[in-house]
Amino acid sequence: MNLIIQIKGILQNSISVPPHKAAAFFKTGTGHYAEGDEFIGVTVPNLRKIAKNFMLLTLDDLQVLLESNINEERLLALIILIQQYQNEDSQGKERLYQFYMQNLKYVNNWNLVDASAHLIIGAHLWDKDRSPLLNLATSEILWERRISIVSTWYFIRQNDLAWTYQIASLLLRDTHDLIHKAAGWMLREAGKKDEARLISFLCDHAHQMPKTMLRYAMERLSKEQKESIKA
């Protein structure tokens, strides 16, 4: 616990942005998706610098940080967890993957999901049964659905696109804007690897795809390509 007190002190001394500006891109008001999330104003580059000094933090200490109401403390824990995961053997990776899965309820804002899902879940399931992604994609919990699609970013980077399209198909009728954005973003990333496959998918599904998802997915396409898809 002394380490946690030390970390909290370092974070307080690393504040470089007014809290209201740090929270500006998140909807933290009553009834909104990030209700109750607190920001103190530590930038991601500073969090990464701090993380380098605490790479040997125990899972018990990471648990304390993950359970914090302060977004930057949770993000710091995830940055450390990712680094630990990448430096572990297969047995250690399994242990850290399970720890992450057991703490999904604390990966509860879009910046936390986007920083970690592909580097832990995606990386871990690369050569394993990927069915956990299907369970996440059909979850009632917003963040678990976002985790399902963002996790496929790891597969995209390995030129494996099938699961991005499979999960995106499951999310076509999702009602939340944050899912529309994430799915569209991952489809766009898949399109960087195989543009023709993206266009084919969009031609098949544009009529049922939320406008935001479609807009994000088509972002890199030419005007002519976009018009052919919308038609």
Residue pairs with C-beta under 8 A, 6 or more apart in sequence:
1 64
3 54
3 57
3 61
4 61
4 64
4 65
7 50
7 54
7 65
7 73
7 76
8 73
10 50
11 40
11 42
11 50
11 70
11 72
11 73
11 76
12 40
14 42
14 46
14 50
15 40
15 41
15 42
16 41
16 42
16 43
16 46
17 41
17 42
17 43
18 41
19 38
19 39
19 40
19 41
21 41
22 39
22 40
22 41
22 42
22 72
23 37
23 39
26 34
26 37
26 39
26 71
26 109
26 110
26 111
27 33
27 34
27 35
28 34
28 35
28 36
28 37
28 38
28 39
29 35
33 109
33 142
33 176
33 178
34 108
34 109
36 69
37 69
37 71
37 108
37 109
38 69
38 70
38 71
39 70
39 71
39 72
40 70
40 72
41 72
42 50
42 72
44 75
44 115
47 72
47 75
47 76
47 79
48 79
50 76
51 76
51 79
51 80
51 83
54 76
54 80
55 80
55 83
55 84
57 77
57 80
59 96
59 99
62 77
62 80
62 81
62 99
63 103
65 73
65 74
65 76
65 77
66 74
66 77
66 78
66 103
66 106
67 106
68 74
71 109
71 111
71 112
74 106
74 107
74 109
74 112
75 111
75 112
75 115
78 107
78 112
78 115
78 116
79 115
81 96
81 99
81 100
81 116
81 120
82 115
82 116
82 119
82 120
84 92
84 96
85 92
85 93
85 96
85 97
85 119
85 120
85 123
85 124
86 119
86 123
88 95
88 96
93 124
94 124
96 120
97 120
97 121
97 124
100 107
100 116
100 120
100 121
101 121
101 132
104 141
104 143
104 144
104 147
105 141
106 112
107 113
107 116
107 117
107 143
107 147
108 143
109 143
110 146
110 178
110 182
112 143
113 143
113 146
113 147
113 150
113 182
114 150
114 182
117 146
117 147
117 150
117 151
117 153
118 150
118 151
118 152
118 153
118 154
118 157
119 154
121 132
121 133
121 147
121 151
121 154
122 150
122 151
122 152
122 153
122 154
122 155
123 154
125 132
125 133
125 151
126 154
126 155
126 158
130 163
133 148
133 151
133 152
133 163
133 167
134 148
134 167
134 170
136 144
136 145
136 147
136 148
136 151
137 145
137 148
137 149
137 167
137 170
137 171
138 145
138 170
139 145
139 148
142 176
142 178
142 179
145 171
145 174
145 176
145 179
146 178
146 179
146 182
148 167
148 170
148 171
149 164
149 167
149 168
149 171
149 179
149 182
149 183
149 186
150 182
150 186
152 163
152 164
152 167
152 186
153 186
153 189
155 161
155 162
155 163
155 164
156 164
156 186
156 189
156 190
156 193
159 193
161 190
161 193
161 194
161 197
164 186
164 187
164 189
164 190
165 187
165 190
165 197
165 201
167 183
167 186
168 183
168 186
168 187
168 201
168 213
169 205
171 179
171 183
171 213
172 183
172 205
172 208
172 209
172 210
172 213
173 208
174 180
174 183
174 210
177 212
179 213
180 210
180 211
180 212
180 213
180 216
181 212
181 213
181 216
183 213
183 216
183 217
184 212
184 213
184 214
184 215
184 216
184 217
184 219
185 216
187 198
187 201
187 202
187 213
187 216
187 217
188 198
188 216
188 217
188 218
188 219
188 220
190 197
190 198
191 197
191 198
191 199
191 217
191 220
191 221
192 220
195 221
198 217
198 221
199 221
199 225
199 228
199 229
202 209
202 214
202 217
202 218
202 229
203 228
203 229
206 214
206 229
206 230
209 217
214 229
218 225
218 226
218 229
221 229
